[in-house]
Amino acid sequence: MSGEIEFGKCDICGKQGVLSRKYYHYDIICRCHSPKHFDLVRHCKDCKPVRPMETKITLCTETLPMDDE
């Protein structure tokens, strides 16, 4: 959707204003995103986005291999 502007709080400095988005994609299939996991950083024009140090992933245990069988 082009032409949309996001307004809110910068994830880096906390300043309110117009924000840009930076996506960091990971080769991990998850339930929290589709089809693969990513992190989203919203940042103002004054801040350089950086990849988060940690990420949280929701997995479906039905599809994971079990080692106790």
Protein Blocks (a to p, Z undefined) as FASTA:
>chain_A
ZZiacddddfklopacddddddddddddcfkbcfbdcddddddfkbccdddfbdcddddf
klpccfkZZ
